[in-house]
Amino acid sequence: MKVFVTTLDEGSLAGAGRRLGRSPAAVSRALALLEAHVGVQLLHRTTRSIRLSEAGERYAAACRRVLTDLEEADMLAAGERSAPRGTLTITAPVVSGEDVLRPVLDAFLDAFPAVAARLYLLDRPVNLVDEGIDVALRIAHLPDSSMVAVRVGEVRRIVTASPRYLAAHPRVDEPADLAKHRIIAMTHFGPDSWSFPPASGSSVSRNVPFTPRFVVNSVRAAVASAVDGHGVTRLFSYHVAEEVRRGRLAVILTQAEHAPLPVHLITPEGRLSAPKVRAFVDYAVPRLRAVFARLKTDAAG
């Protein structure tokens, strides 16, 4: 199972061999024995690539859970409850993972040399148990679940444009005014309409349809286009906090914003008993709270 999961993580037999101290031939034999044991093909292998079969996808999720449990069992049996060690697996959205979580994780690894880390930056929901994740940074209202969640901040969904663009185009006093403007749309923030809370005295949410001039799936590209004066965009406040602080972007329609979204560190129930997870959560929570508090101030508009 460890050879199988390592092959997936490294993306090749040679990479798995280097990490495990085995030859590619030995890795290939181990995978063949595993497939013979389970009775199905787990991987489609060519000289250049490997990819999971349908059965392999299900089996990989189960393997990650088993290996995580085995690692914790070994540490408990060895009396290592107070000594963080092993590989910590974390996931976060791409931009918050790069700009907010990654510096905290780097500092944590400096402080705990017996711990290694894998950081997966993914703008999609992740099943922590199925994918063998220890900790996730989540920006959303959390459903009731068995996950342990620690709140570290909040972010706003804000509409923004450069002062230069706003000076050359009609005023934006209410959401409907956006129909007169060039829209830079993010694929996962609404590519053809934006919703806003009900106006005063109404219970009906406001939906503003538009034909965007530019649709992009990269936050950094949307920010750069807005800074360069090419239109109005809608992003999370932490995406543009630095540009707002420097005066390169201005926040508009603040009176029509949705309530802020909470930011949490979450971990599967029971994982906090793992020394590496407990140590990371204890280390990261106060630092993330300080970062999100600063970003909130910078993006106040």
Buried (B, 14 or more C-beta within 10 A) or exposed (E): BBBBBBBBEBEBBEBBBBBBEBEBEBBBEBBEEBBEEEEEEBBEBEEEEBEBBEBBEBBBBEBBBBBBEEBBEEBEEEEBEEBBBBEBBBBBBEBBBBBBBBEBBEEBBEEBEEBEBEBEBBBEEBEBBBBBBBBBBBBEEEEEEEBBBBBBBBBBBBBBBBEEBBEEBEEBEBBEBBEEBBBBBBEEBBBEEBEBBEBEEEEEEBEBEBEBBBEBEBBEEBBBBBBEBBBBBBBBBBBBBBBBBEEBBBBBBEEBBEEBBBBBBBBBEEBBEBBBBBBBBEBBBEBBBEBBEBBBEBBBB
